[in-house]
Amino acid sequence: MAELKLELTVPFSTESEAQIVRNSLSVDPEPKRGGAKKQLTVKDNVLYVTISSPEAKTLRVCANGFLDHLTLVTETIEAFGPPLEES
């Protein structure tokens, strides 16, 4: 069976916010037993996400977990304000 893939683009107010989210969400790799892979990259202020898996169920579980964590990180940024820009 062909690899299934989910691609997302998530815009942020600044590149710094997008980098913080990428750094926060890329810490834990996906478990090897599920066969899912997650790739996160930032270009300008946009986070690009690719999640792939050989099975639909594994892709769904991985995507749900990722979206839950994405929500948590973005709500945290909103609660505490945008990151300070380094000068």
Secondary structure by P-SEA (a helix, b strand, c coil): ccbbbbbbbbbcccaaaaaaaaaaaacccccccccbbbbbbbcccbbbbbbbcccaaaaaaaaaaaaaaaaaaaaaaaaaccccccc
